[in-house]
Amino acid sequence: MIRTIFVTMPTVAFLLTLLAFVLPTMAELFVGLFFDRLYGIRLWDYRHVPFNYRGYICLPVSAVWGV
């Protein structure tokens, strides 16, 4: 039983970190696209940051969500 807890804890921690990374990033992308397409405004612009996707999301900010 104790061995099972130690085996599954890293897996759970990894999955929670992955979800904390992916879900806010996807929300940021969809909200950014929504406001840009519907209202023609950009709430934020990551075009100057490396590893960005069309200025809506970028890897450094996504990594912060995961931390």
C-alpha positions as CSV (number, residue, x, y, z in Angstrom):
1,M,0.0,0.0,0.0
2,I,2.7,2.5,0.9
3,R,4.6,1.6,-2.2
4,T,1.5,2.3,-4.3
5,I,1.2,5.8,-2.8
6,F,4.8,6.7,-3.6
7,V,4.4,5.3,-7.2
8,T,1.2,7.3,-7.9
9,M,2.1,10.6,-6.2
10,P,4.7,11.6,-8.9
11,T,2.2,10.7,-11.6
12,V,-0.6,12.8,-9.9
13,A,1.8,15.7,-9.5
14,F,2.9,15.5,-13.1
15,L,-0.7,15.4,-14.3
16,L,-1.7,18.4,-12.1
17,T,1.3,20.4,-13.4
18,L,0.3,19.5,-17.0
19,L,-3.2,20.6,-16.5
20,A,-2.1,23.8,-14.8
21,F,0.0,24.4,-17.9
22,V,-2.5,23.5,-20.6
23,L,-5.8,24.7,-19.4
24,P,-4.9,28.3,-18.7
25,T,-2.9,28.5,-21.9
26,M,-5.9,27.2,-23.9
27,A,-8.2,29.7,-22.1
28,E,-5.8,32.5,-22.9
29,L,-5.7,31.5,-26.6
30,F,-9.5,31.2,-26.9
31,V,-10.2,34.5,-25.1
32,G,-7.6,36.3,-27.1
33,L,-9.0,34.9,-30.4
34,F,-12.5,35.7,-29.3
35,F,-11.9,39.4,-28.5
36,D,-9.7,39.8,-31.6
37,R,-12.2,38.3,-34.0
38,L,-15.4,39.7,-32.5
39,Y,-14.3,43.1,-31.3
40,G,-11.1,43.7,-33.2
41,I,-9.1,44.4,-30.1
42,R,-6.1,42.5,-28.7
43,L,-6.1,42.3,-24.9
44,W,-2.4,41.2,-24.9
45,D,0.3,40.8,-27.4
46,Y,3.1,38.3,-27.1
47,R,4.6,38.9,-30.6
48,H,7.8,40.2,-29.1
49,V,8.2,37.2,-26.9
50,P,10.0,34.1,-28.2
51,F,8.1,30.9,-28.9
52,N,4.7,32.7,-29.4
53,Y,1.7,31.6,-31.4
54,R,0.4,34.6,-33.3
55,G,1.0,36.8,-30.3
56,Y,-1.9,35.2,-28.3
57,I,0.1,32.7,-26.3
58,C,3.8,32.1,-25.6
59,L,5.9,29.4,-24.0
60,P,7.4,31.5,-21.2
61,V,4.0,32.7,-19.9
62,S,2.6,29.2,-20.2
63,A,5.4,27.8,-18.2
64,V,4.5,30.3,-15.4
65,W,1.0,28.9,-15.4
66,G,2.4,25.5,-14.8
67,V,4.5,26.6,-11.8
